[in-house]
Amino acid sequence: MKTTSNTTRLPVYLLMALALIPWLLYLNTLHFEPVLDDRQYVLMNPLLASGWSFLFPFNFSEFSRSFMTLDISSDFPLNFILRPVTYMTWFINRLIHGQDTAGYRLVNIFLHMMNAIMLWKILRSLLDDESRRTLILTWFIAVLFAVHPMNVESVTYIAQRSETLVTLFGLLAMWYHLQSTTHPNTTGTMPSLVFTLLAMLSKESAVVLPLVLLLINRLWANCDWKLAIKRVRWHLLLTPVLPLLLLATSWAQSSELNLTKTLNITNIGTDPMPWAHYLMSQIYGWLHYLRFLILPVGQSFDHDFPLITTATDERLVGAILFLLLLCGAVWHAANQATGKRGATLKLGVIWFFVFLLPSSSFIPLPDLFAEHRCYFSSIGFFFSVGALLTIVPGKASEGRQELAPSFMATLTALGLAVATIARNDVMRTKASLWADAFAKGSDSSRVWKGLGIAAHEAGDFKLALERFTRATEKSPRDFEAWANVAGLQLHLKRAQDAISTLEKAEAAIGLTAPIAHLRAVAFLRVGRNDEAIQLWQMILSNYPSHRHANLCLGEIYMQLGRPRDSLDCIERASRSGALSKHHQTIRAKAEEKLGLAAR
């Protein structure tokens, strides 16, 4: 009876240990400073200032173009529209925790914990093996996922919550679908549909989830295509949701229905990459994602990944050959396996590549390679590893024969845990993050901008200016780099230098609204008021709701004795957000003067 009791309790003990591991690894990150775009997209995002933004379906066009009014990137409303579930979790965090990052990271750790638990639960179900050996082996696989350093960006980096969230909803959708497949009398279909939709509205990578569920029925449940399609027909009907949202947002922002523009909608601020070049680079990237999962050495936030432009590039050819050989070997092993092991092995391979496709195929994104993109797809890698290990013969289910693999798995988990702790320490501050990327060989504009921001926040303006200038040299078409240089020059009361900088920016990029606004500010500082006014008027002729142009003109018009024009500008600016006390005073003075004039 004692042995039976211990056997019964073992899964509970393993579950408790698995749930504890993520907290042990990540609790020390709670009070790390916000890094990368945590502030812009989460903590200070104007679209999260109130719950009204979540009513965007009722004013879709206006919301899609809100970036013009708020003077933010067009990527902000696009992200919000495509990922409202993720943004809702951030909104709730902001209501409860404000600017304290600890609350946000507690949620991220919880999501990562749940993903590890669901991976273990689903892998056991896929292998359809209740033996003690498989129980422990699959638990170790879930532990390896929980402690893997490739997951640090998705857990510690607040703005990447979409990765952990889409993974949890995707796994829940899969779990309930498996239940409805293996137990037809259960009510798993509706929960699976709900979680599929929640996954899709958490991140775009879930757009291929119905395809994976279809392949589960074909490969794992051994259905014919007709029955497999029938079982996931309602899931397949959800597939167009994200493409239609993307197309609608692109149309609302550009006022034209253009497929090329839609596919390049996130390629902002840089020259759009040809889709073929991006695809070839991603195939090379797939190999690197696998490499980092097997051997996570040399991790960096900015890999300065190469753009492959020819089909004969030896890196591309080598990657294709290696991946084909690897997949062929795995497929052969799967065909030799008995029971559900072979199907699980095949499913894991398909999962890994299919869930990489939305971000790493032919739709160009600004970054060629990003570690967090591998979070959801890595579930397939761990499915395959778990299936492979169960294929290895094990004559006894308990005793000394278990000690060697358990010992090796423990050592591997400890090594990965140490690497995760070290990787987390890199994410502690902006300065440590970008210094690490630079030390590992990245010389990109983004790294220099990051180093410049860290120097600026440390009060070393001279060093910051040098680093921002270096960023413009590395990427002359990077507007943010020019804006950082000009903004810092204005802060240092070097307006004439800022004018020169912005002339160079205009020559490289063209006269965009942000450049025109900064030039107008610089002109005002050197007494060229008429030119400043002309630039702001030009901005408003194209973007009537431009917040900063309206605020600046509202102030100048008041100084020029034009209260009606001043009030009009201030009122337009107030529609995009609360006014500062200074601008509230200007509005009050304008209203007072207009009231006296009326009398």
N, C-alpha and C positions, 0 to 999 in steps of 0.2 A: 504493500500500500504506500509505503514511503517513496519508492521509486516512481510509482504512478503519479503521486502528488507533485514530485519535483518535475516530472515531464510535463504535467499540466501547467505548472507555474512558469516553466522556462520561457514561453513566448511573452508572458507578462513582464518578466525580468528584462528580457531583451528589448522589449518595447520601451520600458522606462529608461534603459541605458541609452537607446537610440535617441529618445526625445531629449535627454540631458546633454548629449554631446554638442549640438550647435550652440547651446547657451554657454557652455564652458569655453568654446572657441571665440564667440563673438560678443560676449557681455562687456568686455573691456573697450569695445568700440562705441559705446553709447554716447560718450561725450566728445567724440572726435569732431573737429570743425567741419562745416559743410565744404565739400570739394567740388571741383568741376562745375557742372550746372545745377547743383543742388539748390542754390539760392534762386537762380533765374526761373527754373521750371517748377519748383516746389515752394520754397519758403517765401519768396517775394513775387510769385507769379500773379499778375493783376487779374487773370482769369479765375483765380481761386479766392479772390477777395470776398466774394459772396456766392451764395448758392444759385443766383440767377443764371449763371453761366450754363448750368445743367439743363436749362430750358432751351438750349440752342436749336433743337429741332423746330421750334416755333418761330425762330428768326434766323434761319440757317444762313442766308446770304450775308446778313449784317454781321453775324458772329464770325463767319469765315473771313471777312474783311476787317475784323476788329484790330488786326495788327497795324493797320494804317492809323487808326484813331489812338491806339495806345503806344505807338512808336516802338513796337517790338517786332521780332522776326515773324514772318508768316508761318513758320514752323510751330509757333505756340498754339494758335487755334486749330491747325491741322492735327497736332498731337492730341489735343483735347477731344476733337471730334472722333478720332479713330480709337482713343483709349479712355472713354468716359468712366469706366469702372475703376481703372487705376487712379484717375484723378479724383474720383469720389472718395477713395481711401485716404488720399492726401488731404482732401478738404476736411474730412473728419479729424485727421491728425491736427490740422491747423486750428480747428475749433477747440480741440482739447489741449494741445500742447504748444500752440503758437509757434515761436521760433526755436523752441528747445528740441534739438535733434534726437534726444534720447527716446522720446515717444515714437518717432518715425522708425528708428532702428529696432525698437522692440517688436514692432509689427513685422519688419523684414526678417528678423531672426525667427519669429514664430512661423512665418510662411516657409522659410527654409527647412525648419524642423518638420513641418507637415509634409513637405515634398519628400523628405527622406523616408518618413513613415509610409507614405503612399507608394513610393518606389518599392519598398520591402514588401508591402501588402500585395501589390500587383504582380511583382516578379514571382512570388510564391504561387499566386493564382495561375499565372501563365505556365509555369513549369509543371503544375498539377501533380506535385509530389509532396506528400505530408511527412516524409522521413525526417528524422532529427538532423541528419547530415545536411539536407537541403535547407532546413530551417536555419541552421547556423550559418551556412555558406551564404544564403541570400541576405542574412542580417549583416554579414561582413561587407557585402556589396553595397548595401544601403549606408553603412558607416563610411565606406570609402567616398561615396557621393557627399555625405554630410561634411567630411573633413577636407575635401579636395580644394586646393588653393585657386583653381580656375573659377570657383564660385564666389570668390571674395568680392569682385566688382558688383555682382548681382545682389549681394546681401549688404555690404557695407556702404555702397554708393546709393544714397537714398533715391536718386532720380531713376535708378534702374529697377525699382520695385516691379515694374511691368514684367520683368523676366520671371521673378519668383511667383508672381500672381498668375500669369498665363500658364505657368507650369502646374501650379496647384489645380486650377480649374480644368486644365487639359487632362491631368491624371484622374481627377474625380469623374470627368466625362467618360474616360476610358473604363474606369472601375465599374461604374453603373452600367455601361454598355456590356461589359463582360458578364455582369450578373444577369442582365436580361437575355444574353446569348446562351449562357450555361443553365440558367433557370428561367425558362420562358414564362412561368407563372408569376415572376416577380415584377414589381413596378419600377424597373430601372430605366425605361425608355425616356420618360419625361424628365427625370433628374439629369440624365445624360444630355438631353437636348438643352436644358437650362444651363448646365455647366459648359457646354460647347459654346453657347452664345456669350456667356460671361468671359470665357477664354478669349474669344474673338474680339470682344470689346475691352480687353485688357492689353493685348498687343497683337500686331498683325500676323505674327508667326503662326497663330492658331488658325489661319485661313485654310491650312492644309489638314487640319484635324479630321474633318470628315473623310478625306482620302485615306488617312491612316486607319480609321475605324473600319473603312471598307476592306482594307488589306488584312486587318485582324480577322475579319470574317472569312476572307478567301484563304489565307495562309494558315491561320491558327485554328479557326473553327472548321476549316476544310469544307466550306460551302462552295457551290458553283457560283459563277458571277451573277447569275440572275437572282439567286437567293441573297447573296451578299449585298447587292444593290438594294433589294427590297428591305433588308434589315436596317440600312442606314439612309433610306430615302429622305427622311425628314432632316437628318443632319446635312445631307447634300444640298437641300434647299436653302440652308443657311450660308452656303459658300459665297454667293454673290453679295452678301451684306457689306463686307469690307471694300471690295472693288467698287461698288456703287457709291459708298461714302467717300472714297478717295476721288472718284471721278466728279462727284458733286462738289466737293470742296475745291478741286482744281478749277472747275467751271466758275464757281462763285468768286474765287480769288482773281482769276484772269479774264473773266467774261467771255471765254471761248472754250469750246469743247475740243481739246487737242490731246490726243493720246500720248504724243511725245512729251508734251509739257507735264502731263499727269505722271508719267513714269519718272520724270526728272524733278518732281515737285519738292523733294528734299535736297536737291542739289543746288542749294542757295549759297551765294557768297563766293562761289568758285566757278571755274569753267566746267560745264557739264561733261562728264565722262561718257564716251560712247559705250553703249550697253555691251558690245562685244568685248571691249577692253576690260570692263568691269567683270564680266562673266569669266574670262580667262584668268583674271587675278583671283577670283573667288575659288576656282577649281584648285589653284595653288594654295589658297587659304584653307580649303577643306583638309588638306594634308597637315597643315600646321595646327589646326584645331585638334586633330587626332594626336599629333605629336605632344601637344601640351597636356592632353588628358592622360597620356601614357607617361610622359616625363615632363612635369611642370617646372622646367628650368628656364630662366630668362624672361619671366613674365614682365610685362610693362603695359602701362595704359596707352602709350603711343609707340607702336611698333615700327612706324615709318615704313609701312609695308609697300613693296614695289608694285607699280602698275605694269601689267604685262600687256603689250600692244600687238604682238604677232603670234600666230598659231604655232610657229616653229621654235618659239622660245624654249630653250632646253629645260627651264624650270617647270614650264607647263607640261611638256612632253613627259618629263620624269614623274611629275605628280600623277598624271593620267595613268601611266604604266603601273606605278606602285599601287594606286588605288584599285585598279582593275585586278591586279594580282592578289591583293589583300582580300578584296570582296570575293574573288573566285575561290580562294582557299577557305574562307569562312563558309561560303555557300556549299562547298564540297563537304566540309565538316558537318554542316547542318543536314545534308542529305544522308549522311551516315548515322546520324543520331536516331535514337528511338523515342517514342512518346512525343511529348510536347516540346522537348528540348530543341530539336531542330527548327521547329516553327518559331520558337521564341528567339533563337539565334538569328534567323532571317529577319524577323520583325524588328529586332534591335538595330540591325544594319540599315534597314529601310527608314526607321524612325530617325536615326542620326542624320541621314542625308536629306530626307524630306523636310524636316523641321529647320534645316539650315537654308532651304531654298528661298523663303520669303525675304530674307535679309542678305543672302549670299548667293545670288544667281545673276539675273540679268537686269534687275531694277537698281540703278546706281544710287548708292548712299554716300554721304560725304566721307565716311571712313571705310577704307578697304578691308580693315581687319579690326575686330573688337572682341575682347575675351568674353564679355557678357553675352554675346550672341550665341555662345555655345551652351548656355545653361540648360535651356529646354531640350535641345537636341542631344545633349550629353546623357539624358535618361536612356536613350537608345543604346549608347555605348555601354552603359552599366547593365542593361538588359542582356546584351550580347556577351559581356564578360561573365555574368552570372550563369548564362546558359552554357557557355564553353566550359566553365569549371565543373558544372554538374555532369557534363559529358565524360570528363576524366573519370576512369573507373575508381570506385571506392568500395572495396569488398566488405568492409565493416562499417556500420553506422555509428559505432562508438568505440572508445578505447584509444590506444596509442596511435593508431593510424590517423586519427583526427588531429593529433598534436602538431605535426609538422606543418600542414596547411594553415592551421589556426595560428601557429606561431609566426609564419610568414605574413599572413594577412594582418596580424597585430602590428608587426614591425612596419609594414607598408602604411597602415593607418596612422601610426605614430609619426612616421616621416612626413606624411602629407599634412598632419595636424601642425607639426612644427613649421612647415612651409606656409600654412595658412596664417599662423600667428605672425610670422615675419612679413607676409604680404599685407596683412591688416595694418601692421605698423607703418608700412609705406603710405597707406591711405589716411594716416593720422592728420596731416595738414596738407595744404596746397603746396607748400615749399618742399616737403618730403616727397610728395607724389611726382612733381615735375623734375626734381633733382634726380630721382630714381630713373625716370624715363631718359633723361639726358645722359646719365651715367651708363645706361645700357645702349647708347649709340644713336638715339633719336635726335635729329637735328632739324625737326620740322618747325614750321611757323607756330603751330599750336604749342609746342614745348616752350619756345621762347616767349610767347604770350603768357603762358602759365608761370614761367619763372619771373616775368616782369610784374605780373599781378602780385606774386608772393613778395617781391622786393618792395612794391608800392605799399602793400599793407604793413610791411615792416618799417616803413618810413624812409627807405633808401631810394629817393626819387631819382637820383643820378643813375644808379644801377638799373632802376626800372626803365628809364628812358633808353638806356643802351640796349636793354633786352627787347623792348618794344620795337626799336629801330631795326634790330637784327631780324625780328619777325617779318617786317615789311620787305627786307632784302631777300628773305627766304621765299616769300610768297607775295609778290607785288600786287596781286589781285585780291588779297585778303583785307576786306574793309575793316574788320575789327582791329587788325594790327595798326592800320593808319589812324583809326579813331582813338586807339590807346595812346599813340604818340601825340596826336594833336590835343587830346583831352588833358594829358599830363602837362604839355607845354602851356596850355591855358591856365591850368592850376598853378603853374610856376610863374604866371604873369609874363609869359613870353608869347604874346599874341601874334607878333609878326612872324616868329618861327612857325607858329601853328598855321598861319596863312600859307606859308611856303610848303609846309607838309601837305596841306590839303590840296594845293595845286598839283603836287606830285600824285596824290591819290586820285584826283580827277583825271589826270593824264593816263593813269593805269586802269581805272575802272569806269570813268565817266562821272557826270554830275548826278549822283543819286540824291535822294531827299536827305539822308543822314549826313552826307558830305556837305550839301548845301546848308543844312542847319548849323553844322560846326563852323563853316566859313562865315556865316552870318554872325555868330557869336564872336568870332575872332575880329570881324570887321567892326563890330560895335565896341570892342575893347580898344581899338586904335582910333576911334572917332569917325569911322566911315559909315555913319548911320544910314545914309540914303541907300548905300549898297546893301547893307544888312536888311533894311526893310524890303528892298526889291527881291532879295533871295527868299525871305520868308513869305512874301506875297506869291512868288513863283511856286513855292512848295504848296501853299494853300490852294492855288489854282488847280493843282493836280490831286492833292489830298486835303480836301476841306476840313477834315477832322483831325489833322496832324496835331497832336497835343502840345508838343514843345513849341512849334511855330505859333500856335494860337496864344499860348501863355506869353511868349516873348513879345509878340505884336500887341497883345492886350496891354502889356506894361508900357511899351513905347507910345502907343496911341494915347494913353492917359497922360503921359508926359507932354505930348504934342497938343493937348487940349481937345482930343477927339473922343469924348466919353462914350458916344453911341458905338463907334467902331471898337473901342476897348471892351465894352460890355459884350458885344457880339462874340468877340474872340474868347473872352473869359468863359462865357456861357457854353460855347462849343467845347472848350477844353474840359469843363466840369462834367460833361456827359461821359467822358472816358475815365473818370475817377475823381476822388475827393481833391479839393483845392487846398494848397498850403495856406497858412495864416496870412502870409504876405499877399497872395493872390485873392484871398477873401477880402482883404482890406481894399485892394484895388477895385474889386467889383462893388464893394459898398460905396466907395468914393464916386465911381461912375454912376451908380444908381442915384446917389445924392445929387450930383450935378444935373443929371437928366430930370430929376424931380424938381429942382429949382428952375430949370429952363422951362418946364411945363407950366409952372405957376407964373 
